[in-house]
Amino acid sequence: RQRIRPSNSLHPPTPALRSGSCVRVLVAPGVPEMASAMELCNVVLGSLEKQKDGQAPPAQLMIAYGGFISLAVAVYHFVADREFSAVMTMSVMFQCLSMLLLLLQTCANDSAAGISARSLGLEATAIFFRLSSTLWLNGYLPTDASGDFVFQVFDVGSLVLAVILTYRVAVVQQRTYDSEHDSLDCRPILFGSFVLATLFHGDMNLRPLFDTLWMTGHMIGAVAVLPQLWLILHTGGRIEALTSHYIATMAFSRVLCGIFMWHARFDITCEEWVEEWNHAVVFILGAHIVQLFLLADFGYYYAKAVWRSGFTACVEVPTMSDIV
């Protein structure tokens, strides 16, 4: 079984690692890049200085952005051999960056104010479900060499950071965590995502259980930002600089993933319930559209704040009282 491959790619398809099987074996062409990523995290975290005004440390922010962009370019050129499918790997790289930025926020301010533990829990759950497929199956991976190792390392890194952040917010920095307003019930999100995934999953893995788990993670990830937006709307509408960068970078990650899925839409297959209606593609792309809709308002105020005051600006969005 081949991995998802965008139809407009100029390179020949990458064959499955084992004929007639979805099982894959990890190789490690990106080890130097991964070592650089770990060094980058150590440099950024080691150089943190506490900020009394709650603003982001400009030097550390630029190191994080510059480092991850450089890593993405290196992976695209030297690991993925400039294949378009590397867009999917870049997606998980920026997902990992978003988690790192939020960790910088909690370390710099020694505070969990304005951060939703429920949102982080949903992100961790989404990544976990997707990893249940991508760690050993080919179905939903980029076809270039970055899908053999680099993709999984950054996805696992994102999961580790999400778990650490959830623990820091809910336990270590509980005194500053606003649990009263971080109150959006996530059970309907989890249940609804699983039901939709059970009904409308693809068959790229040729294993219904793991196709369902991957789709469940995809659905949860699309709306994982909801508790964070709920918390912002109920606590004055002010978003600290690094928290806003976390949301924006995660949104950019999803945009990259959506671009890849759009180009690969003709290669995604499913057992069609209605003839000539590929429900898997509809729901995969629909999840991305839902997330863009949820973040459109935030994106406007984020771009406005950065344009006026630079990357260290806090973002102000309308609150529930303003809306009502």
C-alpha positions in Angstrom: 0.0 0.0 0.0 1.4 3.4 -0.9 1.2 6.4 1.3 -0.9 9.4 0.4 0.6 11.1 -2.6 -0.4 14.5 -4.1 -1.5 13.9 -7.6 0.5 16.9 -9.0 3.9 15.7 -7.6 6.7 15.6 -10.2 8.4 12.7 -8.6 7.6 9.0 -9.2 5.6 7.3 -6.4 7.4 5.8 -3.5 6.7 2.1 -3.3 5.3 0.6 -0.1 8.0 -0.8 2.2 6.5 -4.2 2.0 4.6 -5.4 -0.9 0.9 -5.9 -0.1 1.3 -4.7 3.4 0.8 -1.5 5.3 3.5 -2.3 7.9 6.4 0.0 7.8 10.0 0.1 9.2 11.4 3.4 10.4 14.8 4.6 9.1 16.6 7.6 10.3 17.8 9.9 7.5 17.0 13.0 9.6 19.0 12.3 12.8 21.3 15.4 12.4 18.2 17.6 12.0 16.7 16.0 15.1 19.8 16.7 17.1 19.7 20.3 16.0 16.1 20.5 17.1 17.0 19.3 20.6 19.9 21.7 20.8 17.6 24.5 19.7 15.1 23.7 22.5 17.9 23.7 25.0 19.2 27.0 23.8 15.8 28.6 23.9 14.8 27.2 27.3 18.2 27.8 28.8 18.1 31.5 27.8 14.7 32.3 29.3 14.5 35.4 31.5 11.4 36.1 33.5 9.2 38.9 32.1 7.3 41.1 34.6 5.1 42.6 32.0 4.0 39.3 30.5 5.4 40.1 27.1 7.3 37.5 25.1 11.2 37.6 25.2 12.0 38.9 21.7 15.4 37.1 21.4 14.1 33.7 22.4 11.0 34.2 20.2 13.2 34.9 17.2 15.5 32.0 18.0 12.5 29.6 18.1 11.0 30.9 14.8 14.3 31.2 13.0 15.5 27.8 14.2 12.3 25.9 13.2 12.1 27.6 9.8 15.7 26.7 9.2 15.0 23.1 10.2 12.0 23.0 7.9 14.1 24.3 5.0 16.8 21.8 5.7 14.4 18.9 5.9 12.7 20.0 2.6 16.0 20.2 0.7 18.2 17.5 2.3 15.7 14.9 3.6 12.6 15.2 1.4 14.6 16.0 -1.7 12.2 18.9 -2.5 9.1 16.7 -2.8 5.8 18.5 -2.3 4.7 15.9 0.2 7.2 17.4 2.7 4.5 20.0 3.3 2.9 17.5 5.6 6.2 17.1 7.6 6.5 20.9 7.9 3.0 20.8 9.3 4.0 18.7 12.3 7.2 20.7 12.7 5.2 23.9 13.2 2.8 22.0 15.4 5.8 21.2 17.6 6.9 24.8 17.4 3.5 26.0 18.7 3.8 23.7 21.7 7.4 25.0 22.4 6.2 28.6 22.3 3.5 27.9 24.8 6.1 26.2 27.1 8.2 29.4 26.8 5.2 31.3 27.9 4.7 29.2 31.1 8.4 29.3 31.9 9.0 33.0 31.2 6.1 34.2 33.3 5.9 31.3 35.8 2.2 31.4 35.2 -0.6 29.4 33.5 -2.9 32.4 33.2 -4.8 32.5 29.9 -3.9 28.9 29.0 -6.5 26.2 28.6 -5.5 22.8 30.0 -8.6 21.3 28.3 -7.4 22.5 24.9 -3.9 21.0 25.5 -5.6 17.8 26.6 -7.5 17.7 23.3 -4.3 18.4 21.3 -2.5 15.6 23.1 -5.4 13.2 22.5 -5.5 14.1 18.8 -1.8 13.6 18.3 -1.9 10.3 20.2 -4.7 8.9 18.0 -2.9 9.9 14.8 0.4 8.4 16.1 -1.4 5.1 16.6 -1.4 4.9 12.8 1.6 6.9 11.6 4.2 5.2 13.9 3.9 1.9 12.0 1.5 2.3 9.0 2.0 4.1 5.7 -1.5 5.2 5.0 -1.4 8.9 6.1 2.3 9.7 5.8 4.1 11.9 3.3 5.7 9.8 0.5 9.2 11.4 0.7 12.0 10.3 3.0 10.9 12.7 5.8 7.9 10.3 6.3 10.3 7.6 7.4 11.5 9.3 10.6 11.4 13.1 10.8 7.6 13.3 10.6 7.2 10.9 13.6 9.9 12.5 15.7 8.2 15.9 15.6 4.8 14.4 16.1 6.1 12.5 19.2 7.9 15.7 20.3 4.6 17.6 20.1 2.8 14.9 22.1 5.5 15.0 24.8 5.3 18.8 25.0 1.5 18.8 25.1 1.6 16.3 28.1 4.3 18.4 29.9 2.2 21.6 29.3 -1.0 20.0 30.5 0.8 18.9 33.7 2.4 22.3 34.2 -0.9 24.2 33.7 -3.1 21.9 35.7 -0.7 20.9 38.5 2.6 22.8 38.8 1.1 26.2 38.1 -2.4 25.4 39.4 -2.5 28.6 41.5 -2.5 30.8 38.3 -4.6 28.4 36.2 -8.1 29.7 35.6 -10.0 26.5 36.0 -13.3 28.3 36.6 -13.4 29.8 33.1 -11.7 26.9 31.4 -15.0 25.1 31.6 -16.0 24.0 28.1 -17.2 20.4 28.2 -14.9 18.3 25.9 -16.9 15.1 26.1 -19.2 16.0 23.2 -16.1 16.8 21.1 -14.4 13.4 21.9 -17.6 11.4 21.4 -18.7 13.3 18.2 -15.3 12.9 16.7 -15.2 9.2 17.3 -18.7 8.7 15.9 -18.0 10.7 12.7 -14.6 8.9 12.3 -16.3 5.5 12.7 -18.8 6.3 10.0 -16.7 8.3 7.5 -13.1 7.1 7.9 -10.9 6.3 4.8 -9.2 3.0 4.1 -5.6 4.2 3.5 -4.3 1.8 6.1 -6.5 -1.1 5.0 -7.1 -1.6 8.8 -10.5 -0.2 9.8 -9.6 0.3 13.5 -6.5 2.4 12.8 -8.2 4.3 9.9 -10.9 5.2 12.5 -8.3 6.2 15.1 -6.4 8.4 12.7 -9.7 10.1 11.5 -10.7 10.6 15.2 -7.4 12.4 15.9 -7.9 14.5 12.8 -11.4 15.5 13.8 -10.4 16.3 17.4 -7.4 18.3 16.2 -9.6 20.5 14.1 -11.6 21.7 17.1 -9.0 21.4 19.9 -8.7 25.1 19.9 -12.3 25.6 21.1 -11.6 25.4 24.9 -8.8 28.0 24.4 -11.0 30.4 22.5 -13.8 29.8 25.2 -11.3 30.7 27.9 -10.2 33.9 26.1 -13.7 35.0 25.5 -14.6 34.7 29.2 -11.5 36.3 30.7 -11.3 39.7 29.2 -10.2 38.9 25.6 -6.5 39.6 26.3 -4.0 37.0 24.9 -0.4 37.1 25.9 2.1 37.3 23.1 3.4 33.8 23.2 -0.1 32.3 23.7 -1.2 34.2 20.6 1.8 32.9 18.7 1.0 29.4 19.9 -2.6 29.7 18.4 -1.3 31.3 15.2 1.5 28.7 14.7 -0.9 25.8 15.3 -3.3 27.3 12.8 -0.5 27.7 10.2 0.4 24.0 10.9 -3.2 23.0 10.1 -3.2 25.2 6.9 -0.1 23.3 5.7 -1.8 20.0 6.5 -5.0 21.2 4.6 -2.9 22.2 1.6 -1.4 18.7 1.5 -4.7 17.0 1.9 -6.3 19.1 -0.9 -3.5 18.1 -3.3 -3.8 14.5 -2.3 -7.6 14.4 -2.4 -7.7 12.1 -5.5 -5.4 9.6 -3.8 -7.4 9.3 -0.6 -9.7 6.2 -0.8 -12.5 4.8 1.2 -15.2 2.2 1.0 -17.9 4.5 -0.5 -21.4 4.3 0.9 -22.7 6.4 -2.0 -21.3 5.7 -5.4 -18.8 8.3 -6.6 -19.0 10.2 -3.2 -15.7 9.9 -1.3 -16.9 10.7 2.2 -13.4 10.4 3.6 -12.1 13.4 1.5 -15.2 15.4 2.4 -14.8 15.0 6.1 -11.0 15.4 6.1 -11.1 18.7 4.2 -14.3 19.7 6.0 -12.4 19.5 9.3 -9.8 21.9 8.0 -12.5 24.3 6.9 -14.2 24.2 10.3 -10.9 25.1 12.0 -10.3 28.0 9.6 -13.7 29.3 10.4 -13.1 29.0 14.2 -9.8 30.9 13.9 -10.8 33.5 11.3 -11.7 36.2 13.9 -8.6 35.5 16.0 -6.4 35.7 12.8 -7.7 39.2 12.0 -6.9 40.6 15.5 -3.5 38.7 15.6 -2.4 40.1 12.3 -3.6 43.6 13.4 -1.6 43.4 16.6 1.6 42.2 15.0 1.4 44.8 12.3 1.0 47.6 14.7 3.2 46.6 17.6 5.4 43.7 16.4 5.8 40.1 17.6 5.9 41.0 21.3 2.4 42.5 21.2 -0.5 41.1 23.2 -3.7 40.5 21.2 -7.0 41.9 22.3 -10.2 40.2 21.0 -13.9 40.9 21.7 -15.2 39.3 24.9 -18.5 37.6 25.5 -19.8 40.9 27.0 -18.8 42.8 23.8 -20.5 40.2 21.6 -23.7 40.2 23.7 
